[in-house]
Amino acid sequence: IEKDDPVKSDSLPESMESGTESWMADVHGRSVAISENLRKLSDKIKKSLNALKIGKYGKCESCGKHIEVARLFAMPTATLCVVCSKKPGKKS
């Protein structure tokens, strides 16, 4: 992703066509957003693998009950059961 980010490229032309700067800003913004999303997903996967290793995978971090199997199939990195995930201020 960083390789395709025009802002981080060493080969920018000295004179650019009209609209190139806005295109570069758009592509750069998308690259940053994708990189951040991938980093967050990687962190969630590592956390889930660690929970699996210590025997806590599939248990709700809020109430301690088992997370629904269908929820884990749909979202393997879920850390909350459906009930707890719907409580205000909760994510995952």
MIDO-508537 format. One record per residue (C-alpha): residue in three letters; z, x, y. Coordinates in nm, 2 decimals, padded with zeros to 4 digits. Layout:
    aa       zz       xx       yy
   ALA        Z        X        Y
...
This chain:
    aa       zz       xx       yy
   ILE    00.00    00.00    00.00
   GLU    00.09    00.28    00.24
   LYS   -00.24    00.45    00.16
   ASP   -00.43    00.14    00.28
   ASP   -00.22    00.11    00.60
   PRO   -00.46    00.21    00.89
   VAL   -00.16    00.30    01.11
   LYS   -00.05    00.57    00.87
   SER   -00.40    00.71    00.82
   ASP   -00.48    01.05    00.95
   SER   -00.85    00.97    00.99
   LEU   -00.85    00.74    01.29
   PRO   -01.16    00.76    01.50
   GLU   -01.12    00.87    01.87
   SER   -01.33    00.58    01.99
   MET   -01.27    00.25    01.82
   GLU   -01.47   -00.08    01.85
   SER   -01.33   -00.38    02.03
   GLY   -01.08   -00.56    01.81
   THR   -01.00   -00.26    01.60
   GLU   -00.65   -00.23    01.74
   SER   -00.56   -00.59    01.67
   TRP   -00.71   -00.56    01.32
   MET   -00.50   -00.24    01.26
   ALA   -00.18   -00.42    01.39
   ASP   -00.25   -00.71    01.16
   VAL   -00.31   -00.49    00.85
   HIS   -00.01   -00.28    00.93
   GLY    00.21   -00.59    00.97
   ARG    00.10   -00.71    00.63
   SER    00.15   -00.37    00.47
   VAL    00.50   -00.35    00.60
   ALA    00.58   -00.71    00.48
   ILE    00.44   -00.64    00.13
   SER    00.62   -00.31    00.10
   GLU    00.95   -00.48    00.20
   ASN    00.90   -00.76   -00.05
   LEU    00.82   -00.52   -00.32
   ARG    01.13   -00.31   -00.24
   LYS    01.35   -00.62   -00.25
   LEU    01.20   -00.74   -00.58
   SER    01.25   -00.39   -00.73
   ASP    01.62   -00.40   -00.62
   LYS    01.66   -00.75   -00.79
   ILE    01.49   -00.62   -01.11
   LYS    01.72   -00.32   -01.12
   LYS    02.02   -00.54   -01.06
   SER    01.91   -00.77   -01.34
   LEU    01.86   -00.48   -01.58
   ASN    02.20   -00.34   -01.50
   ALA    02.35   -00.69   -01.56
   LEU    02.17   -00.70   -01.90
   LYS    02.31   -00.35   -01.98
   ILE    02.67   -00.45   -01.91
   GLY    02.64   -00.79   -02.07
   LYS    02.65   -01.01   -01.76
   TYR    02.29   -01.11   -01.74
   GLY    02.24   -01.49   -01.72
   LYS    02.59   -01.56   -01.58
   CYS    02.62   -01.72   -01.23
   GLU    02.77   -01.48   -00.98
   SER    02.94   -01.77   -00.81
   CYS    03.09   -01.99   -01.08
   GLY    03.06   -01.77   -01.38
   LYS    02.88   -02.03   -01.59
   HIS    02.56   -01.96   -01.78
   ILE    02.24   -01.98   -01.57
   GLU    02.00   -02.24   -01.71
   VAL    01.75   -02.08   -01.95
   ALA    01.46   -02.26   -01.78
   ARG    01.57   -02.11   -01.45
   LEU    01.58   -01.76   -01.60
   PHE    01.23   -01.81   -01.75
   ALA    01.10   -01.92   -01.41
   MET    01.30   -01.66   -01.21
   PRO    01.43   -01.38   -01.43
   THR    01.62   -01.22   -01.14
   ALA    01.82   -01.53   -01.06
   THR    02.19   -01.46   -01.00
   LEU    02.31   -01.81   -00.94
   CYS    02.29   -02.13   -01.15
   VAL    02.10   -02.43   -01.00
   VAL    02.41   -02.60   -00.87
   CYS    02.55   -02.29   -00.70
   SER    02.20   -02.20   -00.56
   LYS    02.19   -02.53   -00.38
   LYS    02.52   -02.48   -00.20
   PRO    02.47   -02.40    00.17
   GLY    02.44   -02.03    00.25
   LYS    02.36   -01.93   -00.11
   LYS    02.04   -01.74   -00.21
   SER    01.88   -01.68   -00.55
